[in-house]
């Protein structure tokens, strides 16, 4: 069966077929999503276009052209028609950045971090506190603050806090790394787990004696940065209105704005991660991951390299935390639970430890499965329960089907099954790192016998 699919892929990757397949997916997917904005099948066809760009042999100029068409033209237009698609892609971008950061710590340096979401919370709360009315309510009772309290800063300070979020999260990563330099394996995982919970508990309880985080009620409203001036927005509104079929509102423009902002951060994160992976620092992290004693013997500064891994990984999460807080205009401690850290770790393992394209694909798969596929199936079952039909063969009425069978309620079960299957059949991930793939092949007795 594996050879059968390999032969199909080899034929699809020769001659004009890569060009035909890529543009076919782009055009057909865009038309289907435009005509059926709620169709899951159409959305999955369109989202398979980036996979074709990665796996098929195409000229770099064609790849650039298709990428620009998809990201700058097609997705924003389709997202304005159905804002849910922009939400899905924004979530993919956020978690892809988090997965890239955790991949530096876990995949490249081999430091198991179960409290990674703490750095995400540091970035989110840094803008939430200063970009809201919270500084004016430090001595107020949570939930009883005056509605006319002034905002602490102008919303344009958001751009500075993007960089401050990076710096604060990196500093937090260094502070986490200092006490745990001598730990490794399970002990390191337990300490980082405790650190992640410490940040969440602090956000939960720093509402007294000074109301800094507003406790479990969270902070809202958080300001968004201003949109571009009207001489830019009005022509865009005039152009897009006939294309999308309705008047484009400022709220929809904000969704497009945050989509582009997250996309820019992802591109910067990919460039930084690739440069680090190919640098002396990246090779030092690999040496530490494989054997710390051998790395020390080779003269690698263990303390500095571990701290650099924690700081670099945390910085990605801090930047995305600031964007998340501004996008949602609300943050609360429940958004930064331990399960969020496990979710990001799942994306890294699913995509491939140490693989940059792998962790991005892992983030996309988990997000689409979570908020698109499982939710769509749950809505479909809900509609069946409201009908008078019966399940064929067993003659069981749909309306008697229990709500406990909704697929969305079994999200963690589905992820667990996927991880178990991946560890059995593809332990290196969906797109394994080249070094990891060679290691697994060298450990495979069947492969070694063939060699």
C-alpha positions in Angstrom: 0.0 0.0 0.0 2.8 2.4 0.8 4.5 1.7 -2.5 1.2 2.3 -4.3 0.9 5.8 -2.8 4.6 6.5 -3.5 4.0 5.7 -7.2 1.0 8.0 -7.4 3.0 10.8 -5.7 5.9 10.2 -8.1 3.7 10.4 -11.2 1.9 13.6 -9.8 5.3 15.2 -9.3 6.4 14.9 -12.9 5.7 16.9 -16.0 2.9 19.5 -15.9 1.0 17.7 -13.1 2.4 19.8 -10.2 1.4 23.0 -12.0 -2.1 21.6 -12.8 -2.7 20.2 -9.3 -1.6 23.4 -7.5 -3.6 25.8 -9.6 -6.5 23.4 -9.7 -6.7 23.2 -5.9 -6.4 27.0 -5.7 -9.1 27.8 -8.3 -11.5 25.0 -7.4 -11.1 25.6 -3.7 -11.6 29.4 -4.0 -14.7 29.0 -6.2 -16.3 26.4 -3.9 -15.6 28.4 -0.7 -16.9 31.6 -2.4 -20.2 29.9 -3.5 -20.6 27.7 -0.3 -19.0 29.7 2.5 -20.0 27.1 5.2 -18.8 24.0 3.3 -16.1 22.1 5.2 -15.2 20.1 2.1 -14.5 23.3 0.1 -12.4 24.8 2.9 -10.3 21.6 3.1 -9.7 21.7 -0.6 -8.5 25.3 -0.4 -6.3 24.5 2.6 -4.6 21.7 0.7 -3.1 24.2 -1.7 -0.2 25.1 0.7 0.5 21.4 1.0 0.8 21.1 -2.7 3.2 24.1 -2.7 5.4 22.4 -0.2 5.4 18.8 -1.5 5.3 19.3 -5.3 8.2 20.3 -7.5 7.4 23.8 -8.8 9.5 26.8 -9.8 10.1 29.1 -6.9 8.5 32.0 -8.9 5.3 30.0 -9.3 5.3 29.1 -5.6 5.7 32.8 -4.7 2.9 33.8 -7.1 0.4 31.2 -5.7 1.3 32.0 -2.1 0.7 35.7 -2.7 -2.6 35.1 -4.5 -3.7 32.8 -1.6 -2.6 34.9 1.4 -3.1 38.4 0.1 -6.2 38.1 -2.2 -8.2 34.9 -1.8 -8.2 34.3 1.9 -9.0 37.9 2.9 -11.9 38.1 0.4 -13.3 34.7 1.4 -12.7 35.6 5.1 -14.8 38.8 4.8 -17.6 36.7 3.2 -17.4 34.2 6.1 -15.5 35.7 9.0 -15.2 32.2 10.6 -12.5 31.3 8.0 -10.3 34.2 9.1 -10.8 33.1 12.7 -9.6 29.6 11.8 -6.5 30.9 10.0 -5.8 33.4 12.8 -5.9 30.6 15.3 -3.6 28.5 13.1 -1.1 31.4 12.9 -1.2 31.9 16.7 -0.6 28.3 17.5 1.9 27.9 14.7 4.0 30.6 16.3 3.6 29.0 19.7 4.6 25.6 18.2 7.7 27.1 16.5 8.8 28.6 19.8 8.2 25.3 21.7 10.0 23.5 18.9 13.2 25.4 19.7 13.0 24.4 23.3 11.8 20.8 22.9 12.7 19.8 19.3 16.1 21.5 18.9 17.5 21.8 22.4 15.7 18.7 23.9 14.4 20.5 27.0 10.9 19.2 27.8 8.8 22.3 28.7 5.3 21.6 30.0 4.6 25.2 31.1 5.2 27.0 27.8 1.8 28.7 27.9 3.1 30.9 30.7 5.2 32.9 28.2 2.0 33.4 26.1 0.2 34.7 29.2 3.1 37.1 30.0 2.7 38.7 26.5 -1.1 38.8 26.7 -1.2 40.3 30.2 1.5 42.9 29.4 -0.8 44.6 26.9 -4.0 43.7 28.7 -2.9 45.7 31.8 -1.5 48.7 30.0 -3.8 48.7 27.0 -7.0 48.6 29.1 -8.5 50.6 32.0 -6.9 48.3 34.5 -4.2 50.8 35.7 -7.0 53.2 36.6 -8.8 50.5 38.6 -5.9 49.2 40.8 -7.8 50.1 44.0 -11.2 49.1 42.9 -13.2 45.9 43.8 -13.1 43.4 40.9 -16.4 43.5 39.1 -17.5 46.8 40.7 -15.3 49.3 38.7 -16.7 52.5 37.2 -17.6 52.2 33.5 -16.2 55.7 32.7 -12.6 54.9 33.9 -10.0 56.2 31.5 -7.7 54.0 29.4 -4.1 54.1 30.6 -2.4 54.4 27.2 -3.2 55.4 23.7 -4.0 52.3 21.5 -1.0 53.2 19.3 1.3 52.0 22.1 0.3 48.5 21.0 3.2 48.5 18.4 5.7 49.2 21.2 4.2 46.4 23.3 4.7 43.9 20.5 8.4 44.3 21.1 8.1 44.6 24.8 6.1 41.4 24.9 9.0 39.7 23.1 11.5 41.1 25.6 9.4 40.4 28.7 8.7 36.8 27.6 12.4 36.2 26.8 13.4 37.6 30.2 10.8 35.3 31.8 12.3 32.4 29.9 15.7 33.2 31.3 14.3 33.5 34.8 12.7 30.1 34.4 16.0 28.6 32.9 18.3 29.8 35.7 17.0 27.6 38.5 16.6 24.5 36.3 19.9 24.4 34.5 21.0 21.2 36.2 17.7 19.4 35.7 16.8 17.2 32.7 14.1 14.8 31.6 11.1 14.2 33.9 12.5 16.6 36.6 12.7 19.5 34.1 9.2 18.7 32.9 7.8 18.8 36.4 9.5 22.1 37.2 8.3 23.8 34.0 4.8 22.5 34.6 4.8 24.1 38.1 6.1 27.4 36.5 3.2 27.4 34.1 0.7 26.9 36.8 2.4 29.5 39.0 1.9 32.2 36.3 -1.8 31.2 35.9 -2.4 31.2 39.7 -0.7 34.6 39.9 -3.1 35.9 37.2 -6.0 34.4 39.1 -5.1 35.9 42.4 -3.4 39.3 41.8 -6.7 41.1 42.2 -6.0 42.0 45.8 -4.7 43.9 47.7 -4.0 45.7 44.4 -6.3 44.8 41.5 -3.6 44.2 38.9 -5.2 41.3 36.8 -8.9 41.5 37.9 -8.7 37.9 39.0 -10.8 35.2 37.5 -13.1 37.8 35.8 -10.3 38.8 33.4 -9.4 42.1 31.9 -11.7 43.8 29.4 -12.0 45.9 27.3 -8.5 45.8 25.8 -7.8 48.4 23.1 -7.0 47.5 19.6 -4.5 49.4 17.5 -6.1 52.0 15.1 -6.9 50.9 11.6 -5.1 52.7 8.7 -6.3 56.2 7.9 -9.5 56.7 5.9 -7.8 57.6 2.6 -6.6 54.0 2.6 -9.6 52.3 4.1 -12.3 53.9 1.9 -10.8 52.8 -1.4 -10.4 49.3 0.0 -14.0 49.3 1.2 -15.2 50.5 -2.3 -13.3 47.8 -4.0 -14.2 44.9 -1.7 -17.9 45.7 -1.3 -19.0 44.5 -4.8 -16.7 41.5 -4.5 -17.9 40.2 -1.2 -21.5 41.2 -1.8 -22.1 43.5 1.2 -20.7 46.6 2.9 -17.4 45.8 4.7 -17.5 46.9 8.3 -14.6 48.0 10.5 -15.0 44.8 12.6 -14.4 42.8 9.4 -11.4 45.0 8.6 -10.0 44.3 12.0 -10.2 40.6 11.4 -8.3 41.0 8.2 -5.8 43.3 10.0 -5.0 40.8 12.7 -4.8 38.0 10.1 -2.1 39.9 8.2 -0.3 40.9 11.5 -0.2 37.2 12.6 1.0 36.2 9.1 3.9 38.7 9.3 4.9 37.4 12.8 4.8 33.8 11.4 7.0 34.7 8.5 9.5 36.4 10.9 9.3 33.4 13.3 10.1 31.0 10.4 13.0 33.0 9.2 14.4 33.3 12.8 13.9 29.5 13.5 15.6 28.5 10.2 18.5 30.8 10.8 18.9 29.5 14.3 18.7 25.9 13.2 21.4 26.4 10.6 23.7 28.4 12.9 26.3 27.5 15.5 23.7 28.0 18.2 21.4 25.5 16.5 24.2 22.9 16.2 25.0 23.5 19.9 21.4 22.8 20.8 21.5 19.6 18.8 24.6 18.5 20.6 23.0 19.3 24.0 19.9 17.4 23.0 21.9 14.3 22.0 24.4 14.2 24.9 25.0 16.9 27.4 28.3 15.4 28.7 29.7 15.1 25.2 28.5 18.7 24.5 30.4 20.0 27.5 33.5 18.0 26.5 33.4 19.7 23.1 33.4 23.1 24.8 29.8 24.1 24.3 28.7 26.6 27.0 25.8 24.6 28.4 24.4 27.4 30.7 24.4 30.0 27.9 22.9 27.7 25.3 20.1 26.5 27.5 19.2 30.0 28.5 19.2 31.0 24.9 16.8 28.2 24.0 14.4 29.2 26.7 14.6 32.9 25.8 14.2 32.3 22.0 11.3 30.0 22.4 9.5 32.2 24.9 9.9 35.3 22.7 7.6 33.9 20.0 4.9 33.2 22.6 5.2 36.7 24.1 4.7 38.4 20.8 1.6 36.3 19.9 0.3 36.9 23.4 0.2 40.6 22.8 -1.6 40.1 19.5 -4.1 37.6 21.1 -5.0 40.1 23.8 -5.6 42.9 21.3 -7.6 40.6 19.0 -9.9 39.2 21.7 -10.1 42.5 23.7 -10.3 40.2 26.7 -7.9 37.9 28.6 -8.5 35.7 31.6 -6.4 33.1 33.5 -8.6 30.3 32.0 -7.1 31.0 28.6 -3.6 29.9 29.8 -4.3 26.5 31.4 -2.0 23.5 31.5 -4.1 21.9 28.7 -3.0 24.7 26.4 0.6 23.8 26.9 -0.2 20.1 26.2 -2.1 21.2 23.1 1.0 23.1 21.8 3.2 20.1 22.6 0.8 17.9 20.7 1.2 20.1 17.6 5.0 19.8 17.9 5.0 16.0 18.3 2.4 15.5 15.6 4.2 17.7 13.1 7.7 16.4 13.9 10.2 17.4 16.6 12.8 19.8 15.2 10.9 20.2 11.9 9.9 23.8 11.1 7.4 23.0 8.4 6.3 20.0 10.4 5.2 21.9 13.5 3.3 24.5 11.3 1.4 21.6 9.7 0.8 20.1 13.1 -0.7 23.3 14.4 -2.9 23.6 11.3 -4.1 20.0 11.6 -4.9 20.3 15.3 -6.7 23.7 15.0 -8.7 22.6 11.9 -9.7 19.3 13.6 -10.6 21.1 16.8 -12.6 24.2 15.7 -13.7 23.1 12.2 -14.1 19.3 11.7 -15.3 18.2 15.1 -17.6 21.3 15.5 -19.0 20.7 12.0 -19.8 17.0 12.8 -21.4 18.1 16.1 -23.6 20.7 14.3 -24.6 18.0 11.8 -25.6 15.6 14.6 -27.5 18.3 16.2 -29.5 18.9 13.1 -30.2 15.2 12.8 -31.6 15.2 16.3 -34.1 17.8 15.4 -35.4 15.6 12.5 -37.8 12.8 12.6 -35.5 10.3 10.8 -34.1 7.1 12.1 -30.7 5.4 11.9 -30.9 2.7 9.1 -30.6 -1.0 10.0 -31.0 -0.5 13.8 -34.1 1.7 13.4 -33.0 4.1 16.2 -34.6 7.6 16.1 -32.0 10.4 15.7 -33.9 12.5 18.2 -33.1 9.9 20.9 -29.4 10.2 20.3 -27.6 11.4 23.5 -25.8 14.8 23.5 -22.8 13.0 25.1 -21.9 11.5 21.7 -21.1 14.9 20.2 -17.6 14.7 18.6 -16.6 18.1 19.9 -16.8 16.7 23.5 -14.2 14.0 22.6 -11.5 16.4 21.4 -8.9 15.2 23.9 -9.7 11.6 23.2 -9.3 12.2 19.4 -5.9 13.9 20.0 -4.8 11.0 22.2 -5.7 8.4 19.6 -3.9 10.4 16.9 -0.7 10.6 19.1 -0.8 6.9 19.8 -1.3 6.1 16.1 1.5 8.5 15.2 3.9 7.0 17.7 3.3 3.5 16.3 3.3 4.2 12.5 5.1 7.6 12.1 7.1 8.4 15.2 9.1 11.1 13.4 6.0 13.2 12.7 4.0 14.2 9.6 7.0 16.1 8.2 10.0 14.8 10.1 13.3 16.7 10.4 16.0 15.2 8.2 18.3 14.4 11.2 15.5 12.8 13.1 14.5 10.7 10.1 18.0 9.5 9.6 18.2 8.5 13.3 15.0 6.5 13.2 16.1 4.8 10.0 19.4 3.8 11.6 17.5 2.3 14.6 15.2 0.3 12.3 16.5 -3.2 12.1 14.7 -3.8 8.8 16.4 -0.8 7.3 19.8 -1.7 8.6 19.5 -5.3 7.2 18.7 -3.8 3.7 21.8 -1.6 3.9 
